[in-house]
Amino acid sequence: MTATLQPSAPAPVAAQRPSNPVVSALGDGVVIAKRNVIKIKRVPELLVFTLLSPIMFILLFAYVFGSAIPIEGINYREFLVGGIFAQTVIFGATITGAGLAEDVQKGIMDRFRSLPMSRAAVLFGRTASDVIINVITLVIMALTGLAVGWRIREGLLKALLGFAIILLFAYAISWVMAWIGLLVPSPEVVNNASFMFIFPATFIANTFVPTDGFPSALRFVANWNPVSSVTQAGREYFGNTGLPVPDVWALQHPVAYTLIWTVLILLVFVPLSVRQFKVAASR
């Protein structure tokens, strides 16, 4: 009796990756971004404390320091909130560096390196997920600002453009933090190093008070500080103006100046971060 041979099942076909490297990197970046967002969902304390800090700043400056900082021509709370927006999303960019340093420390980079994926995707995914965090943060801060007296006076469309310019600049800063996070050995060092840079950068600016009262040398630095321009751009889009703008090109054209800085930072730190990622992943 002859046995009947059954045809064997066809071997599974491996999923084909897009031939275009840019499309492939973007697809891999979306996967990494999703992984980072899920991580936040599993560790909600990270998001809670990220949100509490800006709320605390708004309430403290509005109710405690606001009464001692009168500014003629504008409600201080309207002046304040635009600066808090800029400061908070820039501080939020440090999550990028700390997250990457933690991944290197725990050996997760070795697993990423073993996968058939674009090396740049890890960085694009990391920075993209932090934009999502910043969007959530801005929503919470906007609601808090509205509660303490901040108002949008130029319409919703311009307000959205104001949020967009702030988020774009913060995205560029996240690439600086990515480079630092891959350069230093631990998340704690990232936090300390970034604090030493971001803290003075956000205070030597027009974030909390006008710069016309600064000493001349400090006023020059503050007026050309890109944090001042992104803050000024946000205030103009929100309609929180009323003060004379310093006769400095950076603040007379805050959107253009902010975009110039954003492009320069990305041109410098995206390649530096990708190169440092390859070094960090090979340790």
CORLINZI-V135333 format. One record per residue. N is the residue number from 1. SS is DSSP state (h for helix, s for strand, l for the rest). PSI is psi in degrees with one decimal (999 if undefined). OMEGA is omega in radians with two decimals (none if undefined). Layout:
BEGIN
n=N ss=SS psi=PSI omega=OMEGA
n=N ss=SS psi=PSI omega=OMEGA
END
This chain:
BEGIN
n=1 ss=l psi=129.4 omega=-3.07
n=2 ss=l psi=127.5 omega=3.13
n=3 ss=l psi=140.8 omega=3.12
n=4 ss=l psi=124.7 omega=-3.13
n=5 ss=l psi=125.1 omega=3.10
n=6 ss=l psi=138.0 omega=3.11
n=7 ss=l psi=133.2 omega=-3.12
n=8 ss=l psi=151.5 omega=3.13
n=9 ss=l psi=141.9 omega=-3.14
n=10 ss=l psi=142.2 omega=-3.14
n=11 ss=l psi=141.3 omega=3.13
n=12 ss=l psi=140.8 omega=-3.13
n=13 ss=l psi=128.6 omega=-3.14
n=14 ss=l psi=142.1 omega=3.13
n=15 ss=l psi=134.4 omega=-3.11
n=16 ss=l psi=130.8 omega=3.06
n=17 ss=l psi=148.4 omega=3.11
n=18 ss=l psi=139.8 omega=-3.13
n=19 ss=l psi=-26.4 omega=3.12
n=20 ss=l psi=119.6 omega=-3.08
n=21 ss=h psi=-31.9 omega=3.13
n=22 ss=h psi=-45.7 omega=3.11
n=23 ss=h psi=-41.3 omega=3.13
n=24 ss=h psi=-44.0 omega=-3.14
n=25 ss=h psi=-40.2 omega=3.13
n=26 ss=h psi=-42.2 omega=3.11
n=27 ss=h psi=-43.9 omega=3.10
n=28 ss=h psi=-36.6 omega=3.13
n=29 ss=h psi=-37.4 omega=3.10
n=30 ss=h psi=-40.3 omega=3.12
n=31 ss=h psi=-44.1 omega=3.13
n=32 ss=h psi=-40.5 omega=3.11
n=33 ss=h psi=-41.7 omega=3.11
n=34 ss=h psi=-40.2 omega=3.12
n=35 ss=h psi=-41.1 omega=-3.13
n=36 ss=h psi=-36.5 omega=3.11
n=37 ss=h psi=-41.6 omega=3.09
n=38 ss=h psi=-36.0 omega=3.11
n=39 ss=h psi=-39.5 omega=3.10
n=40 ss=h psi=-39.1 omega=3.12
n=41 ss=h psi=-36.0 omega=-3.13
n=42 ss=h psi=-20.6 omega=3.09
n=43 ss=l psi=72.7 omega=-3.05
n=44 ss=h psi=-19.9 omega=3.13
n=45 ss=h psi=-33.0 omega=3.13
n=46 ss=h psi=-47.1 omega=-3.13
n=47 ss=h psi=-38.6 omega=-3.12
n=48 ss=h psi=-48.7 omega=-3.11
n=49 ss=h psi=-28.6 omega=3.06
n=50 ss=h psi=-35.9 omega=-3.12
n=51 ss=h psi=-31.7 omega=-3.10
n=52 ss=h psi=-35.3 omega=-3.09
n=53 ss=h psi=-51.9 omega=3.12
n=54 ss=h psi=-35.3 omega=3.09
n=55 ss=h psi=-42.8 omega=3.12
n=56 ss=h psi=-42.7 omega=3.13
n=57 ss=h psi=-46.0 omega=-3.12
n=58 ss=h psi=-46.6 omega=-3.10
n=59 ss=h psi=-41.7 omega=-3.13
n=60 ss=h psi=-49.3 omega=-3.09
n=61 ss=h psi=-33.2 omega=-3.12
n=62 ss=h psi=-42.5 omega=-3.00
n=63 ss=h psi=-25.1 omega=-3.10
n=64 ss=h psi=-59.3 omega=-3.10
n=65 ss=h psi=-24.8 omega=-3.07
n=66 ss=h psi=-36.5 omega=-3.13
n=67 ss=h psi=-20.8 omega=-3.13
n=68 ss=h psi=-0.6 omega=-3.12
n=69 ss=l psi=73.7 omega=3.11
n=70 ss=l psi=137.4 omega=3.10
n=71 ss=l psi=115.8 omega=-3.12
n=72 ss=l psi=135.2 omega=3.06
n=73 ss=l psi=-11.1 omega=-3.12
n=74 ss=l psi=147.4 omega=3.02
n=75 ss=l psi=126.2 omega=-3.07
n=76 ss=h psi=-33.9 omega=-3.11
n=77 ss=h psi=-34.3 omega=3.06
n=78 ss=h psi=-37.9 omega=3.09
n=79 ss=h psi=-39.1 omega=-3.03
n=80 ss=h psi=-46.1 omega=-2.91
n=81 ss=h psi=-38.2 omega=3.09
n=82 ss=h psi=-39.7 omega=3.10
n=83 ss=h psi=-38.8 omega=3.10
n=84 ss=h psi=-39.6 omega=3.08
n=85 ss=h psi=-51.9 omega=-3.09
n=86 ss=h psi=-46.2 omega=-3.11
n=87 ss=h psi=-43.1 omega=-3.03
n=88 ss=h psi=-44.0 omega=-3.11
n=89 ss=h psi=-27.7 omega=3.06
n=90 ss=h psi=-43.4 omega=3.04
n=91 ss=h psi=-35.8 omega=3.12
n=92 ss=h psi=-24.6 omega=3.13
n=93 ss=l psi=-19.9 omega=3.13
n=94 ss=h psi=-20.6 omega=3.10
n=95 ss=h psi=-34.1 omega=3.11
n=96 ss=h psi=-52.5 omega=-3.11
n=97 ss=h psi=-43.8 omega=-3.13
n=98 ss=h psi=-39.9 omega=3.14
n=99 ss=h psi=-42.2 omega=3.13
n=100 ss=h psi=-40.4 omega=3.11
n=101 ss=h psi=-38.3 omega=3.11
n=102 ss=h psi=-40.9 omega=3.12
n=103 ss=h psi=-39.1 omega=3.10
n=104 ss=h psi=-44.0 omega=-3.10
n=105 ss=h psi=-37.4 omega=-3.09
n=106 ss=l psi=-1.4 omega=3.10
n=107 ss=l psi=9.2 omega=-3.13
n=108 ss=h psi=-28.8 omega=3.10
n=109 ss=h psi=-33.2 omega=3.10
n=110 ss=h psi=-37.9 omega=3.11
n=111 ss=h psi=-40.8 omega=3.10
n=112 ss=h psi=-40.3 omega=-3.10
n=113 ss=h psi=-28.5 omega=-3.12
n=114 ss=h psi=-11.3 omega=-3.11
n=115 ss=l psi=150.1 omega=3.10
n=116 ss=l psi=73.2 omega=-3.06
n=117 ss=l psi=160.3 omega=3.11
n=118 ss=l psi=136.3 omega=3.12
n=119 ss=h psi=-33.8 omega=-3.13
n=120 ss=h psi=-18.9 omega=-3.07
n=121 ss=h psi=-34.4 omega=-3.14
n=122 ss=h psi=-41.8 omega=-3.12
n=123 ss=h psi=-42.2 omega=3.11
n=124 ss=h psi=-40.7 omega=3.11
n=125 ss=h psi=-41.0 omega=-3.14
n=126 ss=h psi=-48.5 omega=-3.11
n=127 ss=h psi=-35.3 omega=3.13
n=128 ss=h psi=-40.6 omega=3.14
n=129 ss=h psi=-31.1 omega=3.12
n=130 ss=h psi=-24.9 omega=3.00
n=131 ss=h psi=-39.6 omega=3.11
n=132 ss=h psi=-43.1 omega=3.11
n=133 ss=h psi=-42.4 omega=-3.13
n=134 ss=h psi=-35.6 omega=3.09
n=135 ss=h psi=-46.7 omega=3.11
n=136 ss=h psi=-42.1 omega=-3.14
n=137 ss=h psi=-43.7 omega=-3.14
n=138 ss=h psi=-37.6 omega=3.11
n=139 ss=h psi=-46.7 omega=3.14
n=140 ss=h psi=-42.3 omega=3.13
n=141 ss=h psi=-38.7 omega=3.13
n=142 ss=h psi=-42.3 omega=3.11
n=143 ss=h psi=-40.5 omega=3.10
n=144 ss=h psi=-41.7 omega=3.11
n=145 ss=h psi=-43.6 omega=3.10
n=146 ss=h psi=-34.9 omega=-3.12
n=147 ss=h psi=-29.9 omega=-3.10
n=148 ss=h psi=0.0 omega=3.06
n=149 ss=l psi=-1.0 omega=3.07
n=150 ss=l psi=143.3 omega=-3.13
n=151 ss=l psi=147.0 omega=3.01
n=152 ss=l psi=120.1 omega=-3.00
n=153 ss=l psi=4.5 omega=-3.14
n=154 ss=l psi=14.2 omega=3.11
n=155 ss=l psi=161.0 omega=-3.06
n=156 ss=h psi=-40.5 omega=-3.09
n=157 ss=h psi=-47.6 omega=3.13
n=158 ss=h psi=-35.1 omega=3.10
n=159 ss=h psi=-41.1 omega=3.11
n=160 ss=h psi=-37.3 omega=3.07
n=161 ss=h psi=-36.3 omega=3.08
n=162 ss=h psi=-44.1 omega=3.08
n=163 ss=h psi=-37.7 omega=-3.10
n=164 ss=h psi=-42.9 omega=-3.11
n=165 ss=h psi=-35.9 omega=3.10
n=166 ss=h psi=-44.5 omega=3.14
n=167 ss=h psi=-37.8 omega=-3.14
n=168 ss=h psi=-44.2 omega=3.12
n=169 ss=h psi=-41.0 omega=3.11
n=170 ss=h psi=-35.4 omega=3.10
n=171 ss=h psi=-41.4 omega=3.11
n=172 ss=h psi=-42.5 omega=3.12
n=173 ss=h psi=-32.0 omega=3.14
n=174 ss=h psi=-27.8 omega=3.08
n=175 ss=h psi=-32.2 omega=3.02
n=176 ss=h psi=-43.7 omega=3.14
n=177 ss=h psi=-32.6 omega=3.09
n=178 ss=h psi=-43.7 omega=3.12
n=179 ss=h psi=-43.8 omega=3.12
n=180 ss=h psi=-41.7 omega=-3.12
n=181 ss=h psi=-31.3 omega=3.11
n=182 ss=h psi=-13.6 omega=-3.07
n=183 ss=h psi=-34.0 omega=-3.04
n=184 ss=l psi=164.1 omega=-2.95
n=185 ss=l psi=-14.0 omega=-3.04
n=186 ss=l psi=158.7 omega=3.10
n=187 ss=h psi=-33.3 omega=-3.14
n=188 ss=h psi=-40.6 omega=3.11
n=189 ss=h psi=-37.7 omega=3.09
n=190 ss=h psi=-48.2 omega=-3.11
n=191 ss=h psi=-43.1 omega=-3.13
n=192 ss=h psi=-44.4 omega=-3.11
n=193 ss=h psi=-44.5 omega=-3.12
n=194 ss=h psi=-35.3 omega=3.12
n=195 ss=h psi=-40.6 omega=-3.13
n=196 ss=h psi=-26.6 omega=3.14
n=197 ss=h psi=-48.0 omega=-3.00
n=198 ss=h psi=-37.3 omega=-3.08
n=199 ss=h psi=-54.8 omega=3.11
n=200 ss=h psi=-33.1 omega=-3.12
n=201 ss=h psi=-34.3 omega=-3.11
n=202 ss=h psi=-16.4 omega=3.12
n=203 ss=h psi=-31.0 omega=3.06
n=204 ss=l psi=67.0 omega=-3.05
n=205 ss=l psi=-175.5 omega=3.14
n=206 ss=l psi=24.6 omega=-3.06
n=207 ss=l psi=-40.4 omega=-3.04
n=208 ss=l psi=-28.7 omega=3.12
n=209 ss=l psi=155.6 omega=3.05
n=210 ss=l psi=152.4 omega=-3.06
n=211 ss=h psi=-6.4 omega=-3.06
n=212 ss=h psi=-16.3 omega=3.10
n=213 ss=h psi=-1.1 omega=-3.14
n=214 ss=l psi=153.7 omega=2.94
n=215 ss=l psi=152.6 omega=-2.95
n=216 ss=h psi=-46.0 omega=-3.12
n=217 ss=h psi=-42.9 omega=3.14
n=218 ss=h psi=-34.8 omega=3.12
n=219 ss=h psi=-39.5 omega=3.11
n=220 ss=h psi=-46.7 omega=3.13
n=221 ss=h psi=-45.1 omega=-3.09
n=222 ss=h psi=-40.2 omega=-3.11
n=223 ss=h psi=-29.4 omega=3.13
n=224 ss=h psi=1.3 omega=3.08
n=225 ss=l psi=126.9 omega=-3.14
n=226 ss=h psi=-22.0 omega=3.05
n=227 ss=h psi=-36.6 omega=3.08
n=228 ss=h psi=-40.4 omega=-3.10
n=229 ss=h psi=-40.1 omega=3.13
n=230 ss=h psi=-33.8 omega=3.07
n=231 ss=h psi=-44.0 omega=3.13
n=232 ss=h psi=-40.2 omega=3.11
n=233 ss=h psi=-44.1 omega=3.12
n=234 ss=h psi=-44.6 omega=3.14
n=235 ss=h psi=-38.6 omega=3.14
n=236 ss=h psi=-40.4 omega=3.12
n=237 ss=h psi=-33.5 omega=3.13
n=238 ss=h psi=-14.3 omega=-3.08
n=239 ss=l psi=19.1 omega=-3.14
n=240 ss=l psi=55.4 omega=3.14
n=241 ss=l psi=-173.9 omega=-3.10
n=242 ss=l psi=-12.8 omega=3.08
n=243 ss=l psi=147.5 omega=3.05
n=244 ss=l psi=136.6 omega=-3.13
n=245 ss=l psi=132.5 omega=3.11
n=246 ss=l psi=146.0 omega=-3.11
n=247 ss=l psi=65.0 omega=3.13
n=248 ss=l psi=133.8 omega=-3.05
n=249 ss=h psi=-38.4 omega=-3.09
n=250 ss=h psi=-35.6 omega=-3.11
n=251 ss=h psi=-19.7 omega=3.01
n=252 ss=h psi=-27.6 omega=3.12
n=253 ss=l psi=64.7 omega=-2.98
n=254 ss=h psi=-33.9 omega=-3.13
n=255 ss=h psi=-48.2 omega=-3.14
n=256 ss=h psi=-44.1 omega=-3.12
n=257 ss=h psi=-40.1 omega=3.11
n=258 ss=h psi=-42.3 omega=3.14
n=259 ss=h psi=-38.1 omega=3.10
n=260 ss=h psi=-47.2 omega=3.11
n=261 ss=h psi=-39.6 omega=-3.13
n=262 ss=h psi=-46.8 omega=-3.14
n=263 ss=h psi=-43.6 omega=-3.13
n=264 ss=h psi=-44.0 omega=-3.14
n=265 ss=h psi=-43.8 omega=-3.13
n=266 ss=h psi=-40.4 omega=-3.14
n=267 ss=h psi=-32.6 omega=-3.12
n=268 ss=h psi=-47.8 omega=-2.91
n=269 ss=h psi=-18.3 omega=3.03
n=270 ss=h psi=-52.4 omega=3.09
n=271 ss=h psi=-38.4 omega=3.11
n=272 ss=h psi=-40.8 omega=-3.12
n=273 ss=h psi=-41.7 omega=3.12
n=274 ss=h psi=-41.9 omega=3.12
n=275 ss=h psi=-43.2 omega=-3.14
n=276 ss=h psi=-30.2 omega=3.07
n=277 ss=h psi=-41.3 omega=3.13
n=278 ss=h psi=-37.2 omega=3.12
n=279 ss=h psi=-46.1 omega=-3.10
n=280 ss=h psi=-37.3 omega=-3.12
n=281 ss=h psi=-16.4 omega=-3.11
n=282 ss=l psi=4.4 omega=-3.12
n=283 ss=l psi=999 omega=none
END
